[in-house]
Amino acid sequence: MFRYGTAVWLFLGVAPYLFADAGRNINQIVGDRAIGMAGAYAAVSDDPSGMYYNPAGIAYSSSANISANVNTLQSYAITYDDVVAGEFDYVRDSFQVLPNFFGVIQPLGNYTVGFSSTIVDSVREKQSQTFSDLTAINVDKFVFNFDRIDTTYNVGPSVARVLDNKLAVGLSMHLHYRSAESISNQHIKFSAASGNNISWNNSYAEIKEVGIRPKLGLIWSPMQSLSFGLSADKTFLISGNLTSQVSACGTDLTNIGCQTQSDPSITATAFERDYPWQVRMGGAWFPSNVLLVSADLIYNSPTYDDSGDGVLLSTVDGALGVEWYWSPKWALRSGLYTANANTPELALGSINQAGHVDLIGATVSITRFNQGSSISLGTLLNYGQGQSQLFPTVASLLQTTTIVGGTVFFTTSYRY
């Protein structure tokens, strides 16, 4: 049977891989109107955020429009159960303030053109924990510090045109840029029963990606109260680089210096990450001039990530949103969405498995309109529970993993 005393030593050897997240293809919901409707926007998309969801929708904007997420305050916690000595949890926290969307659109003759900057994924995680008197594994003190930031940007122009009264087509051509960095530091002071030894481990990893993400969209409106949207896109990498370093030292207090240590050389490798094809299909129904119901189905194809996670599965996610104008100056929006993991479910007895946590989320916002401008204030909550394998080479040990997150957003738009 695997013993937790052994887990400490294995833990020291897998620092670069320890905090590989359960991957998801739905990571951020952006925009002014769209975020309140949980991203169910493929068949609407008639404001600047349409350049992200379905660029065909901006063709239906009757005037120039500027929209921005002025502030998006994001916070969540990931809890890994019973990681240390079979009873202590790891808890990672993330807190950040992001202006995660800015866009402007302008009618230009028969066309509508625009430009947008979107943070499509962003993680800012920290962990600092100290465990003392772990007698089950002969450890007096275990100190762990972790810091990670991972942000992906899509920036670029869009163009759209109404082909006839019922059909519009649009194209976004975005630059993809990803910057990720993680630092992990661990220190273990063993008890006298284990010779008063000390182990120290530090790891560093940095990822840079540059690519392009074209997105093609269509919107068909067979009648005034009904519309259907379809968009497809894929990120094509131009370059991808991974830089990493691992340093370790194990001391024996009866001798001088490190009795065990790792090569601290910095290594740099190039990789070509395969991003999925994403197809977003949606429908929007306007049962009255004060009520809108919208739904999206989002498919992401299977891929292979040679920078860490290996085979990634296809995912199918959904979003459902409602918008209600209770007066000409006030609107209430709300919605539900899923963000399913693109990693396989974990199996006891296997090794090197990425974490798997499916999320479900809910949003609600209130909007005030005034002379062509609007401001919105809302919140987004999400929750999920699954499994992780923090010790990749230990087939007999999995950790129950819980994610609880919350976002408060303040957005504004202006038509001119």
N, C-alpha and C positions, 0 to 999 in steps of 0.2 A: 504493500500500500504506500502511496505517496505521502511523505511527511512534510509538514509546513516548515520544518527546519531546513529541509532541502530547498524549499521554495524561495527562501531568502537569497541563497546563492544563485539560483536560476534567475531570480528577479534582477540581480546585478548584471547579468549577462545579456539581458534583452531590452535594455533601456531605449534604443532607437525605435523599437516596435511597440513599446508598452502601451502607448496611448493612441494607437491607430483607432480612429472613430468608426462607428458603424456608418457606412456611407449611405447617403440619400441623394436623389436627384432633385427633390424639391427642398430648397434651403432657405430662400428668402421670398417673401411676398412684398411687392413694392408698388409704388404709385399712390395717387391721391384717392381716387374713387375705388380702385381695384383692391387695395389692402383692406378696406372695410368690408368688401364682399369676398374675402378669403381667396382672392386670386381667380375667381370664376369670371373671366373677363375676355375669353377668346372671341365671343360673339358680340361684344360691345366695343371696347378698345378705341373709343372716339375721343380720347384725350392723349396727352404725351406718353402716358404709361403704356398705351397701345403699341408703341415701338418695341416694347419688351414682350408683350403677350401675343399680339397679332398686328403687324404693321399695316394691314389693309384697313383697319378701323379708323386710322387718322384721316383717311380720305373723306370721312363723314363729318369732320370738324368744320363748322361754318365760319370760324374766325381763328386768328392766331391765339395761341394758348401757351402759357408757361406753367409748369407744375413741378413741385419739389416736396420731398420728405424733409422738412426743415430739421427735425430731430427725431430719431428713432432710438429709444433707450431699450436695449436688449439685455436680458439677464436669464441665466438658467443654471441648473446644477445637475451634475451627473454623479450618481452614487453607485459604487461597486461594492456589493455586499461581501463581508467576511473575507477580505483579502489577506490581512495580516493575522497570523496565528489562529485563523479560523473564526475570529470573532470581531475584528476591527475593520471598519469600512474605509475605503478611499472615497473622498468627496472632492470633485473638481468644480470650480465655480467659473462662470463667465459673466462679465459685465462690460458693456461698451455703449457709447453714444455714437450713432452713425447718421449722417445725412445720406441715406442709401439710394436716393434717386433724384435726378434732375433731368428735365426734358423740356424742349420747346418745339412747337410745330407752327408752320406758316403756310396758308394756302398760296399757291403760286400758279396762276392760270388754271389749267385743267388738272394740275397736280397739287398734292400737299407734301411738303418736305419738312424734315425735322432732324433734331440732333438730341441724343440722350446719353447720360452717364449713369450706369446702374451698378451697384454692388450686389452681385447675384449670390454671393456666399461670403460670410464673414464669421470667424470664430475668434474669440479672445478669452483664453482659459488660463486660470492660475490655480495652483494647489500648493499649500504649505502646511504640512502636518508633522507632528512629533508623537511617537509612540514610545512609552516607557514601561520598563519591567515586564517584558514579554517572556515570562518564565517558560512558556511552552516551547519556545524555540531558542532559549538561552541567550536572549538579547536584552541588554540594559537600556539601550536607547536606539531608536530608528528615526532618523530625520529625513524627510522627503520634501523637495521643492521642485515645482514644475511650472513652466511658462510657455504658452503657445499662442501664436497669432497666425491666422490663415485667411487671406482675403482675395477674392476674385472680382475683377472689374470687367464690364462690357461697356465700351465707349464707341460711338460712331453715328453715322447718318442713317436716315430712313427716307423712303419716298413711297407715295401711294397715289392711286388714281381710281375714280369711279368709272367703270367701263360702260355701264348702263345704269338705269335706275335701281337695279336689283343686285348688282355684282360689283365688288371692289377688289383690287389686288394691291399688295404692298410688299416692300422688301426693306429689311434692315441689314446693314453690313457693319458689324461691330468688331472692334479690336478686343481680343481676349487677353487679359493679363492677370496672372496669379502670382502672389508672393506669400510664402509660408515660412515660418521659422519656429523651431521648438528647442527648448533647453531643459534638461532634466538633471537634477543633482541629488545624490543619495549618500547618506552617511550612516553606518551601522557600528555600534559599540557592543561587542559581545560580552557576555557575563564571564565571571571567573570559571564557570563550568566549561566554557569553550575557550579558555586560555586568554581571556581579556583582549582578544584580537580586534582589529578595526578594519573595516572595509569602506572604501570610498569609490563612487562611480559618478562620472559626469558624461553626458552625451549632448550633442548638438546636431541639428539637421536644418537645412535650408533648401527650399524648392522655388525655382523661378520658371514660369511658363509664359510663352507668347504665342498667340495664334489669332485666327479669325473665326467669327461665328456669324455666317449668313443665316437670315431667317426670312422665309417666304410665307405670305399669308393671304387668305381669301376670306371674304365675308359675303354671304348671300342673304338677301332679305326678300323672301317671296311675298311678304305682306308687311304692312306697316307695324303690326304688333309682334312680328316674329322675325328672328334672324339666326343664322348659323355661321359659325366661324371655324376655320381650319388654318393651322400654322405648322410649319416643320422647320427644324434647324439642327445644326450639328457644329460643334467646335472642332476646327482642324488646327492642330499644333504646328507652329513653325519651328519652335525650339522648346526643349525642356531640359532642365539641369537640376541635379540633386547633389548637394554638398553636405558631407557629414563628418563627424569626429566623435570618437569614443575614448575616454580616458578612465583608467581604473587603477586602484592601488589597494593591495591587501597586506596588512602589517602583522607581524608577530612581535609582541612586546619583548620577547627574549632576544631579539636581534635588531639591527639598525637598518632602516630603509624598507622598501616594498619587496616582500617576498613573492607576491604575484602582481602583475601589472599588464596593461594592454598597450598596444602601439598607439600613441596619440596622434598619428599622422592624419592630416585632413585629406579626404578622398573626394573626388568630383567625378560624377558620371552623367552621361546624357541619356535621356529616355524619350520615348514617344508614347505618351499616354493616349489611349483611345477613348474619346468621349462618345457618349451615346447619341443616336438620332433621337430627337424629341419631337413627338407629334402631339399637338394640343387640339382637341375637338370640343366645340362648345355650342350651346344653344341659349338664346335669351328670349324671354316672353314678357311682353308689356300688356298685362291684362287691363290696365287703365293708365291714364296719364300721370298717376302718382305712385305706381307700383311696378317694380321690375324684379323678375326672378331669372337667375342665370346659373348655368351649370357647365362645368368643364370636365373632360376626361383626358388625362395626360399619360401618354405612353412613352417610355424610354427603353431603347433597345439594349440588349446585353453587350458588354464590352470587356476589355482586358486592360488592367492597370498594372504595367510592369514597374511602377514606382513603389509598389507596396502591397496592394490588396489582392492582386491576381484577378481571377475571374469574377466579374460583376454581373449580376443577373438583370434581366429586364424587370421593369416595375410598371404598375398601373396605379395611378393616383387619381383622386377625384376632388372637386371643389364645388360647393353650392353656396350661392350668395343671394341676398335679398336687399332691395333698396326701396324705401318708402318715404315719400315726401308728405309730411303731415301738414305742411304749409308751404307757400312759395319760398320762404326763407330758411326752412329747416328740413333736413333729411336724416333718416336713421338707416344705417347699413349694418348687416351682420352676415356671418357665414361660417361654414365648416369646411375643413380640408384634411387630407391625409398626406403624409410624407413617409412612404414605406422604404425600408432598407433595401439596398440593391446587393447586399451580401447574402450568402446562403445561411440558413438557420444552422446553429452550432450543433455538433454531435459529440457526445461524450465518447472519448476513445480516439478522437482525431486531434491532429496538431496543426499549428500555424493557421488558426481560424480567425478571420476578422469578426468584430462584434456585429451583432444583429439586433437593432431596436427599431420597431415601427412607431411612428408618431401620429397622433391625431390632434388637430388644433381647432380653435374657435376664435372668431374675431367679432368685434362690435365697435362702431364708431358713430359719432354725431357730427353733422356738417351744418355750417351757417353760411348762407349766401348773401352777398351784398354788392349790387351794381357791377356785375361781371367778375367778381372775385369770390373765393370761398376759402374757408379754413375748416379743417377737420381735426378732431381729437378722438383717439380710440385706443383699444388695447387688443392684444393677441395672446392667447394662452395655449400651450401645447403640453402633451404628456405622452410618455411611452415607456414600456418595460420590455426587456429582452435579456440577452446574455452576451458576455464577453469572455475572452480567453487572454487574461493579462500575462500568463506565462505560456508562450506559444508552443514550447516543447513539452509541456506537461499535459498529456492526453486525459488524465483523470480529474482535471480541475477546471471548472467553469464558474464564472461569477454572474449572479443576477444583477442586472444593470437597469437603473431607473433614471429617466430624464424628465425633469420638470422645468418648464421655461415660461417666461412672460415678457411681453414687449409693450411699451407705451409709445404711441407715435403721434406726431403733430405734423400735418401736411397742409399745403396751401396751393392754390392755383389761381390764375388770373387770365381772363380773356380780354383781348384788346383789338 
